Amino acid sequence: MSNACASSLGALYLANSWIEKKRVRRVLVLAADHVGRFVMQGFQSLQALSPTRVQPFARNRDGLRLGEAATAILLCDPEVEPFTSARDALTLEAIGMDTEGYAVTRPSQSGTSLKKACSIAMGKARSESARDPAVDLVIAHGTGTQINEVAENQVFQTFFPEGLTPITGTKWSIGHTLAASGAMDFIAGCYALRTQRVFKMANTHEVDSKLSGR
């Protein structure tokens, strides 16, 4: 699956659909990144690299830093291979995807496509759950660029009341990967569920006041 920083999320979507359709019992999703010359020069040409540090959603954010990571996620059909205990069980309830085709290297500032993806995922979760699948934590893409945060803010305003749903991210620490980007956030979400602890974006000290959805 090759789709820039949405690659591993696309792979998870495909793997989950295979399991739901009973085509397979388990899928191993692998992702790995190396910051080579092509990737580095590409982001340099976009003038997207920070000369300092990554500060997602901060007033003085000035870009991203590239990172390297390798991940492995195993998805299993719970009806065929049940977990040995409730403590081990983490269920992937729903995934939503949408393609806006706005531009090759930047999202639409309206956040329309991301809103559609969230609506799909939250709608599926509600239809498959006996309880209201309230969102307790959001792990944002949070690249630290001006354009990304404005687009994501549109979604926060729509779905997550300000001050009620914690919003965090991983790229301030790990950097912006491509293949492993979504997988790293997915694993971070699993960690938060397992430990019942929320981690903060330590580099962000003053949130941009223009991002009213934060």
C-alpha positions in Angstrom: 0.0 0.0 0.0 1.7 3.2 -1.1 -0.1 6.5 -0.3 2.5 8.7 1.4 1.7 9.2 5.1 -1.7 7.5 4.8 -0.1 4.3 3.6 -0.3 2.2 6.8 -3.8 3.5 7.5 -4.8 2.4 4.1 -3.2 -1.0 4.8 -5.2 -1.3 8.0 -8.4 -0.4 6.2 -7.7 -3.1 3.6 -6.7 -5.7 6.2 -9.7 -5.0 8.3 -12.0 -5.4 5.2 -10.4 -8.8 4.4 -11.1 -10.0 7.9 -14.7 -8.7 8.0 -15.4 -10.5 4.7 -13.9 -13.7 6.1 -11.2 -13.9 3.4 -8.5 -14.3 5.9 -8.2 -15.0 9.6 -5.2 -12.8 10.4 -3.2 -10.0 8.6 0.2 -8.7 9.6 0.6 -5.0 8.6 4.3 -4.0 8.3 5.6 -0.5 7.7 9.1 1.0 7.8 10.7 4.3 6.8 14.2 5.5 6.0 14.9 9.2 5.4 16.7 9.1 2.1 17.8 11.9 -0.2 14.7 11.9 -2.4 12.4 12.3 0.7 14.5 14.9 2.3 14.8 17.0 -0.9 11.1 16.7 -1.5 10.1 18.2 1.8 12.8 20.8 1.5 11.3 21.9 -1.9 8.0 22.3 -0.1 9.7 24.5 2.5 7.9 22.4 5.1 10.9 21.5 7.4 11.3 23.1 10.7 14.7 24.6 11.5 14.0 24.2 15.3 11.6 21.6 16.6 8.1 20.2 15.9 5.4 22.1 17.8 2.0 20.9 16.6 -0.9 23.4 17.0 1.4 25.9 18.6 1.2 29.6 17.9 4.8 29.7 16.6 4.9 26.3 14.8 7.2 26.5 11.8 7.2 23.1 10.2 7.8 19.4 10.5 10.9 17.2 11.1 11.3 13.9 9.3 11.5 10.7 11.3 12.3 7.0 10.8 10.2 4.1 12.3 9.3 0.5 11.8 6.0 -1.0 13.0 4.2 -4.3 13.0 0.5 -4.7 13.7 -1.3 -8.0 13.7 -5.1 -8.0 13.1 -7.1 -11.2 13.8 -10.6 -12.3 13.4 -12.0 -12.5 17.0 -14.6 -15.0 16.1 -11.9 -17.5 14.9 -9.1 -16.6 17.2 -10.5 -15.2 20.5 -8.1 -13.5 22.9 -7.1 -15.5 25.9 -8.4 -12.9 28.3 -10.4 -9.7 28.3 -7.2 -7.8 29.3 -5.6 -8.7 26.0 -8.5 -7.7 23.9 -8.4 -4.5 21.8 -11.1 -4.3 19.1 -10.9 -2.3 16.0 -14.5 -1.1 15.7 -14.4 1.0 12.6 -12.3 2.7 10.0 -13.3 5.6 7.7 -11.5 6.7 4.5 -12.1 9.4 1.9 -10.0 10.8 -1.0 -10.5 14.4 -1.8 -8.0 14.9 -4.6 -7.4 18.5 -3.6 -3.6 18.6 -4.2 -0.7 16.2 -4.3 1.1 17.7 -1.3 -1.4 19.6 0.8 -4.9 19.1 2.2 -7.9 21.2 1.6 -8.2 23.9 4.3 -11.8 23.1 4.7 -11.1 19.7 6.1 -14.0 18.3 4.1 -12.4 14.9 3.3 -11.2 14.3 6.8 -14.7 15.2 8.1 -16.2 12.5 5.7 -13.7 9.9 6.9 -14.5 10.7 10.6 -18.3 10.5 9.8 -17.9 7.1 8.2 -15.9 5.7 11.1 -18.1 7.1 13.8 -21.2 6.0 12.0 -19.9 2.5 11.7 -18.9 2.4 15.3 -22.4 3.5 16.4 -24.1 0.8 14.2 -21.9 -2.0 15.6 -21.9 -1.0 19.3 -24.5 -1.4 21.9 -23.3 1.7 23.7 -22.6 5.2 22.4 -19.0 5.1 21.1 -18.0 8.4 22.6 -14.5 9.6 21.6 -12.3 9.8 24.6 -9.0 10.8 22.9 -8.0 12.1 19.5 -4.5 11.4 18.1 -4.1 14.1 15.5 -1.8 14.0 12.5 -0.2 17.1 14.0 2.7 17.7 11.6 3.5 21.1 13.0 2.9 22.9 9.7 0.5 25.9 9.3 -1.6 24.2 6.6 -2.1 20.8 8.4 -3.3 22.2 11.7 -5.8 24.5 10.0 -7.4 21.6 8.2 -7.5 19.4 11.2 -9.0 22.2 13.3 -12.1 22.2 11.1 -12.7 18.6 12.1 -12.2 19.3 15.8 -14.8 22.1 15.6 -17.3 19.7 14.0 -16.9 16.6 16.1 -15.1 17.3 19.4 -16.3 19.9 21.9 -13.4 22.2 22.9 -12.0 21.3 26.3 -13.9 18.0 26.6 -12.0 15.7 24.2 -8.2 15.6 24.7 -6.2 16.0 21.5 -2.6 14.8 21.3 -0.1 13.4 18.7 3.2 11.6 18.2 5.1 13.6 15.6 6.6 16.1 18.1 8.6 13.2 19.4 8.9 10.7 16.5 9.0 13.0 13.6 6.9 12.8 10.4 7.3 9.4 8.8 5.5 8.2 5.6 4.9 4.5 5.6 4.7 4.2 9.3 2.9 7.4 10.2 -0.6 6.1 10.7 0.7 2.9 12.2 2.6 4.8 14.9 -0.5 6.7 15.8 -2.6 3.5 15.8 -0.1 1.9 18.2 0.0 5.0 20.4 -3.8 4.8 20.6 -3.6 1.1 21.6 -1.1 2.1 24.3 -3.4 4.8 25.6 -6.3 2.3 25.8 -4.2 -0.3 27.5 -2.7 2.0 30.1 -5.6 4.4 30.4 -3.1 7.2 30.3 -3.0 10.2 27.9 0.4 11.5 26.7 0.9 15.1 25.9 2.6 17.0 23.1 5.5 18.2 25.2 6.9 20.8 22.7 3.6 22.6 22.4 3.4 25.3 25.2 1.2 28.0 23.7 -1.7 26.8 21.4 -2.5 29.0 18.5 -5.5 31.0 19.5 -6.8 31.0 15.9 -7.4 27.2 16.2 -10.7 27.6 18.0 -11.4 23.9 17.9 -8.4 23.0 20.1 
